[in-house]
Amino acid sequence: MAGIATEDSICSGHDGFPPRKAVEGDASFIINGIPAHVDGMAWDFHSKPDNPPHNGVGIGEGSFFINGKPACLIGSPVSCGSVIATGDESFNIAG
């Protein structure tokens, strides 16, 4: 079981690109005052020297859906190559 990702989750970073925050959440599903992060929702831009900045979207997984979209979990991928590193572990979902 893994904790659910939220609008303020942080990713792992990748290939020298630093960690950054998720910037979207589904306001219809709130965990401890913070919207849940689901499949297709945006992450902030990140950059490193001599490389263009890029953003990404969370990739939901598992069997828990919010408004028809799979929830993102701690450990779920971000489309740019990061993984979701933080979330709310008080709400766990079996993958």
Secondary structure, 3 states (H helix, E strand, C coil): CEEECECCCEECCECCECCCEECCCEEEEEECCEEECECCCEEEEECCCCCCCEEEEECCCCCCEECCEEECECCCEECCCCEECCCEEEEEECC
